[in-house]
């Protein structure tokens, strides 16, 4: 874990030197209540800061069952850009008794199409497993887009998941987003998310969440504020 953090810091320093005129950043926070099928509901509080070349997030999971370990989940991501506006991401998050990393890229394929590919190792004390992810977005007008992804996760004998999203947005970055995520073994998830000015609201339903045998419904209330562009 120390090596991973050191690598993120070094790449972050190099990335900072390439960002001369960055788009506006964002800061935000959310409270997410997870209604879980086994009765062990989860109160999830998170805060984040995102800029063009990096983001940081701190999240706390507080379970209703006092016998369940709560989790503090720090996250750091570095996002480097090339001259073609392609993005290369290296990200780390501490999870309960394991570390998760993301190695990915988003590439501009045409005026309206972005493709992506990602590998995500989950590193525990006795094993490492790899999650694979490919997908793409098609943009039009302001920041409207539709996306299609394919995710393969080997946990719990594995599932294939195909998240599909559509976001309708305006120039003020107000938007409505709908997600439908069918998966193998006849499971499905869905979500509705809304942003209006600085307010974020959402509701989400997951079957076999995070490749466990649990279902949940998540209600989200939050805020997000855009920062002034840095010259």
N, C-alpha and C positions, 0 to 999 in steps of 0.2 A: 504493500500500500504506500509506503514512503517513497518508493521509486516512482510510482504512478503520479503521486502528488508533485514530486520534483519535476517530472517531465511536463506536467501541465503548467507549472510556474515558468519553466524555461520557454516553452512554446508561447505562453502568454506574453512574456517580455518581448519576444521576437515579433509577435503579432501586433503588439502595441506600436512598434516602430513603423508598421506598414499602414496604420490607420491615421491618415492625415485629416480627412474631412469625413467624419462618421455620421451616419444617420442618427436620428434622435433615439436615445435609450428609453427604457421603461423600468419603473419600479411598481411593485404590486404586492398584494397579500390576499390570502383566501382562508376561509373557514369551510371545511368540507365534513359533513356528517355522513358516515357510512352505516347504513342499516344492513347488517350481515345476517345471512340465513341461519347461522348457528347461535344467534343471540348475543354474540360478543361484538357489540357495535364499536365503532371507532370514531374518535374525534380527532380530526386532522387539521392542523394549523400550519400554514407555510407563508414565507415571504421570499421575494426574489428581486434581483436587479439584473437587467439585461442590457448589454450594449452590442454594437455591431460585431465585435470580435470576441466577446466572452459573455458568460452569464454565471451568476452564483445564486444558490437557493438553499434555504434552511427550512426543514420540515420536521414537525413533531407529531408522532402517532401516539395517541393516548387511548388505550383500550378500556372498555367498561369493566371487563373481568380483571380483577386485581392480581390474579395469578398469571396473567399474560404480560410478558415483558413489553414495556413501552419502547419506542424507537425514536432516536434523534438521527435524522437522515440529511447530512450536508451533501451538497452537490456543486460541482464546478465544471464548466464547459468552456472550451476554447474553440473559436470558429474563425479559421483563416480563409481569406478570399484571394482568388487569382484575377488576372486581367479580364477573363471571360465571365466574371461574376460567379464562378463556381465557388462552393463553400466546402471546406474540409474540417470535420469536427472530431475533437478528442474530448471525451467527457468521462467523469468519474462520479459515482455516488456510493456513499456508505449505506449499506442495508444491514438488517439484523444478522449478525454472524457471517457476513459475506460482503464482498466488494463487487460493484458492477461497473463495467467500463463500456463505452461506446466508441467505435471507430467508423466514421461514415463520411459520405460525400453527397452533396447536392450539385447537379450540373445543369446549366441552361442548355437545353437541346434545340430550342427555337425561340421565336419571339414570345410564345405563349406557353411553352412546355418546359417543365423542370423534372428531371429524373433523379432518383436517389438510390443508394445502396448502403447497407450498414451491417456490421458485425458487432455483437455485444457479448463479450465473455462475462460470465458470472462466476466469481472466484471465491470458493469456500476453502476451509482449512484442509479438506480431504478430497476436493474435486474441483474441476473447472468445466462448465458447460457453455455452449455457444448458441446464441439466438441469432437467426438470420432474418434480414428485412430488406425487401426491395419495393419500389413504388414510384409514383410520379404525380404531378399536379398539372392541370391545364387552367390557365388564368385568362380572364377577359375583363374589359372595362377597368374599373378602379382596382380593387383587390379581391374581386370575386374569383373563386376557384372551385374546381372539383378535383378530388384526389382518389387514388386507388392504391392500396398497399397489400403486400403479401408477407405474412410473418410466420416463421416456423420456430417453435420453442420446444425443446426436448423434455422439459420438465413434466413429471407425472405421465409418462408414456407419450407425451407430445400432443400438440394440437397445431393445425393450420388455421390461421385467422386471416380474414380478408376485410379490413376496415375500408369503408367508403364514406367520403365526406363531401359536403357541399357547403361553401360559405358565401353568403351574400353580404357585401360590404359597400360602404360609401367612402368618399374622399376624406371624411372626418374619422375614418377607422372605427365607425360603429358597424356592428355586424351581427348576423344570426348564423349559427353553424349547426348542421344536422349530421349525425354520424350513425351509420348502420354497419355492424360488424358481425357477419355470419362466420361460423367456425365449423370445423369438422366435429363429428359426434353429435350433430344436430343441436348445437348450442348457438346462441346469438347474443349480441350486446347492442345497445343503442345509446345515444346521448343527444341532448339539445342544449346548446350554449348560446348566450347572448352577451354582447357588450354594447352599452350605451353610455357615451362620454366616459366617465371613469368607473362605472359600475359593471361588475361581472356577475352573471347568474348562470346556473346550470343544473341539470339533472341527468343522471347517468345510470344505466342498468347493465350489469355484467353477470353472465353465467360463467361458472368455473373461473372466478376472478384470478388473474395472475397464474393460471394453470394449476389451481387447486380445485377442490370439489365444492367450493363455497360460491353462493350467489350473493350479490349485494345491490343496493340502490344508494347512490351518492347524490346528496344535495349540496350545491356549492353557492356561497355568497362571498363576493370579494370586490377588490378595487384594483385599478391599474391606471397609472399616471405616466404620460409621455414626458420625457426630459428634453430640454432644449438641445438642438444639434451642437456638437463640439467641432470647432474649427481646427 
